[in-house]
Amino acid sequence: MSIYKRKSGRYAVLIDLEPSALGGRRRKSAGTFRTRKEAESAERKALEARDRGIDLSPKTVTVAQLLDRYLADREALERGAKTLQEYRGCADRLIRPHLGGIALAKLRPARIAEWVATLLKRGGKSAKNADGKLVERALSAKSVYHAFTLLNGAMRFALRMELIGRNPCEAATRPSIKRSDAKALSADEVTRLLDAAQSTRWEQFLTLALSTGARRGELCGLSWDDYDVENVTLTIRHSLSQTRHGIALKATKTGRTRTLPLSRVANDALRSQRALQARERLASGRLYVNDDGAIFADELGRRMTPMAATCAFDRIARKAGISTTRLHDLRHTAATTLLLAGVDVRTAAGVLGHASPTITLSTYAHLMPEAQRDAVDRLGERLEMLHKKAL
């Protein structure tokens, strides 16, 4: 039995290892846990790690070696290619040069705190000063926060694998970042943006972004099979990931599929997009591809990429003279419109594809006072009307 209850009431987990050279049984403790459910979860993770070939009984491991093991573990768990690319880039630029050669057993919270301070002071790319000398610039708090989070994740993995007895990141102060309010376009800016996009191949893309609040990758990942003409709905099943190695369809950010009813504006945009593709297919002849039925494609039917969408929005937004050049702000605009129109948070979360309404609340909490004021005003108006009728 791999899980048993101790006299203390805690549940211990033992994992079977490969037999010894003499054929004897070898077992390794995966720790003790407060509940059986926690113990079963730890057992599954340890067994998966063992089956993937991760050494459960190492001797000396450096931070760099731990990062290699941790990223291999993330890859085996089928994390997105773009996410893994970002993890590796962060590890190579911000962690390995400073902490890579340190043995895990010797890594102390004070050393991590020193590393954080160094990154915040001079962890950015070098640039020339007024005298023409190269100087290291400070790294943004957000970048340092992400590097710390990656290191902490690796340390937690090491703790589960019993490479270390404690996580030194827990005693170090996590870099703080100031959360900025989500930026939403005004009604005038939306009008100017759509006017600037008119007659470009991005007009329908931006209209659908504003109408559905879908993420950039989700819009690029749409195919005509996702569009139900009869029921006037759009199903978001995939997101298009783009890395230096190419593009690939993957699951949505939350791993869930959602089907959205389409407004007249959104439905008209899709019909216009289909007509545009029909004209381009006819004009391009045999050169037209569109093998996977992409809704948003270039003149030859090749699926539009997230980076192409970002660059196009930057150009159109500058032409329109609006206050943002971030494509993601169209999602914020859609979310803001929903909430200020009185749509409940749970419904808004479903439209936006958030994992839970809590995420919607935390992201758009600054809108709640205004929505509450509007609701109270409506209630007051209703009571005044009823009071007048009673008189």
N, C-alpha and C positions, 0 to 999 in steps of 0.2 A: 504494500500500500504506500503510495507516494505522499499522501496527506494524513496526518494524524494529530489528534488534540493532546496538548500537553496539560500537566496538572495546573499550570497557570491559567488555563483557559484559552491560550493562543494556539493557532494552528501552524504546525511545522510542515514544510514541503521538502521532500527529498527527490532528487532526480537520478535515474540510473545512467551511468556513463558506460563507455566501452569497457569490456572486461580487461583485467590486467594481463600481463604477458603470461602469467601462470594460470590464467583462466578464472581468477577470483572475481567476485562481484565488487563493483566500484559504484559508490553513490556520492552525490554532492548535495549539500544543503542549499536551498534557494531562499532561505529565510523563514521568519515566523510572521504570522499575520493575525489581526484582530478577529476577523470573521472567516468562515469557510469560503465564502464567495471570493474574498480577496485572495485567499490561498489558491483557489482553483484558477483564478486569473493569472497569478504569478507562475503556477505550474505550467499553464499553456504557453506562456511567453518563454519560459526556460526551455521547454521541450522544443519549441520552434527554433530557438537559438541553437540548441544542441544539434538539431537535424540540419540546420544550415551550415554546420561546421564551425560554429563559434566556440572557441576554447573556453570551457567553464572553469578551468583550474590553471590559470596562468601564473607566472611568477612576477616578472618585472615588465611593466608596460608604460610607455611614454604617452604624453598627451597626443602626439602625432599619430602613434599607433592606435590609440583609442579612437581618434577621429576616423581613421581608415576603417576600423571595425564598425563604428557607429553608422557611417555612411553606407557601408555594405549592407548593414542590417536594414536601413531605411529603404535601400534599393530593392532588397529582397521582399519587403512588404509592399512593393509596387507603388511607391510614392511617385508623383508626377515627374516627368523628365525635367521640366522647367524648375520645379522646386529643388530637385537634386542638384541641378546646375547652380542654382543660387546658393545652396548649402556649401557646395565644393568651393565656389568662388569666395565666399565669406571665410571659410576655413583656411584657404590658401593665402588670402590677403591679410587677414586680421588676427588669426589665432596661431597658426603654425610658426610664423616668424618670431613671435614673442614667447610662446609657451610650448611649442612643439617638442623641444628637447628635454623638457622636465619630466621626471618620473612621476606617475600619478601619486605614489606614496609620499612624495615630497612636495606636492602642490598644496599650498596653504592659502586660506582666504586673503591674507595680506598680499600675497603675490598676485592674486586675481584683482584685488582692489587697485594695485599699482598698474596692472595691465589696462584696466578700465580708464584710469586717470591719464595714462600715456596716450591712448587712442583719442580721448577727448581733447587732448592738448595738441597732438601732432600726428594723428593717425591717418590724415587725408592725403590726397595726391600732392606731390611737390609742385610749387609754382614759383615764378620769379617775383622778387620784391622790387621796390623802387630802384634799388642799386643793381638790379640784374642778377642777384644771387638766388639760387634755388633754396626755398624754405619749405618745410613740411607744414601743411595747413591742418587745422583742427578737423576732426571727423564729426559729423553731425551726431547728435544724441540718439537719433533714430537708428543710425547705422551701428553705433556702439551697442544699443539695446538689442538689436538683432544678433550681433556677434555673441553677446553675453547669453542670450537665449539659446543659441546653438551649442555653446560650450556647456551650459546647464543641462541641456538635453543629453549630450554625450556623457556627462557625469552621472546623470540619473540612470542611463543605460549601464554604465560601469558599476554602479551600485547594485543594480538588479543582477548583473553577471558576477557579483562579488569580486570585482577587480579592486575595489576600494571599500573601506569600512564606513565612510561617510562622504557626503557630497560637499566639497569646500565652497561651492557656489552659494549654498544656502546661508552661509555665515557672511558672505560678501554682499555689499549693497548693490542691488540691481540698478543700472542707469535709468533715470526717470526721463520720460518724454512727455511733452505737453500735447495733449490730444486737442487737435483743432476741430472746430465745428465743420460739419459737412457743408460744402459750398453748393448752393443751388442758384440757377439762373432765374432772373426776373422774367416776367411775361414779355417785356419789351425785348430782352436779350434773346429769348426763344424765337421771337418773330424775326429778329435781325439775323440770327443764325440760320434759320430755315430759308430766309431770302437769299443769303450768301451761298447756301448749298444747292439752291434751285438750279436745275439743268446740269448738275454734276452727277457722277455715278454714285455719290455718297448721300444724295438727298434722302433716299428711302431708308438707308442704313441709320441715319441720324433720327429720322422720324420714328422708326421702330424702337430705337434706343430710348427716346423720350416717352413713347407710348407704353412700353413694357417694363422699363427699368432694368432690362437684362444687362449682364456684364459684357464687356468687350469680347472676351473669348467665346461666350455663349452665342453672341450674334454671329461671329465669324464661323462658328460650328454648326449653324443651322443648315438643314437640307430641306428640299421640297417635300420629302416624306413627313416632315414635322408639321406641315401646314395642312390643316383639315379645312378644305374649302366649304364643305357642306355644313359643318358645325361652327365654322368661323372661329377656330381655335388654333393656337400655336403651342406645340410641345417642345420644351427645352430639355433635351436629353444629354447633350454633349457640350464640351467647351474645347476650343481649339488652342492647343499649347504650341508655343513657338520657342525654339532654342536655336543655338548656333548650328545644330545638326539638322534642322528642318522643322516641319510642323507635324502635329499628330492630334487626332481626336481623342479626348479622354472624358472621364466622367465630369459632371459639374463640380463646383467647389465643395458642395456639401454631399456629393455622391447621390443626390436625389434628382428624380425627374419631375417636372411640374408642367401642367397644361394650363394655359392662360386663354380666357376668352378675349377676342380682339375687338377693339373699338373700330368704328367706321374708318377713322383716319389710318389706323394700323393696317386694316384689311385693304384699304385702297393703296397703301404703300406697297404691300406685297403683290397686289395685282399689277401695279405699275412695274415692279421689279421683274415679274415674270414676263411681261410684254417686252421689256428692255432686253432680257436674255434671249427671247425668241428672235428679235431683230439682229442681235449680235451673232447668234448661232447661224442665221441665214447668211449674214455678211461674211463670216469667217470660214464657212464651209467645213472642209476636212480638218482645218487647223483647230477647230473648236473641240475642247476636251470635256470638261465638267463630268468626269467619270462618277463622282460621288453625289451628284445632284445638288451642289452647293447653291444656296439662295443668293449669297453675296460672292460674286466672282468677277474677275477682270474680263476684258474684251474677248479673251480666248477660253473663258470658262474655268480658269484656275482659281481655286478658293482664295478669297481675300484673307490676308494675315492680320493678326492683332497689331503688329507694328505698322503695317500700311494704314490701318484704321486710325491709329494714334497720330501718325504724320499728317494724314488727310484732315483730321479734325483740327490739328494745330494751324494748318493753312487757312481753313475755312473760318475758324474762330478769330484769327487775326484780321482776316478780311472783313468780318462782321463787326469787329471792334468791341467784342464782349469782354467781360472781366476775368475770364478763365480760358486756358488752352488745354485743360485736362479733360479728356474724353470721359473719364469716370464721373465727372460732375454732372453728366446727363442722367446717370443713375440716381445721383443725389437729388436732382431736380424732380425726377419721377416720384421718388420716395417722399419728398417734401410736399409735392402736390397731393399725393394720396392722403397723407396725415392731416394736412391743413384743410382738406375737403371733408374731414370727419370720418375717414375710413378707420376702423379699429385696428389696433396694432397687430393682432394675430392675422387678420386678412392681409394687411400690408406686408407682413413677413412672408406669407405664402406667395404673394405676387413677386416679391423681390428675390425669393429663393434663400432667405436666411434660415439657418439651422433651427432657430427658435426666436420667438418674439422678444426675448431678452436682448438679443443682438440688435434688433431694430430699435428698441428703447435706448440702449447705450449709445448707439450711433446718432440717433436723432432726438436725444433728450432735450436739446436746446429748443426744439420746436414745441414741446409739450405745454409750456406756460401760455404760449400764444393760442394753441388749440383749446386749452382749458378756458382761457378768457372768452374765446368765441362761443364755447359751449355754455358758459355761465350767462353770457349776454343773451343767447337764444332762449335760455330758460327764463331769464328775467322778462324778456319780451312776451313770452307765452303767458306768464303769470299776470303781467299787466293787462293783456288782452282778456284773460278770464275774469280778472277783477272788474274791468269795465263792464263786461257783460252782466256780472252779478249785480252791479249798481243799476 
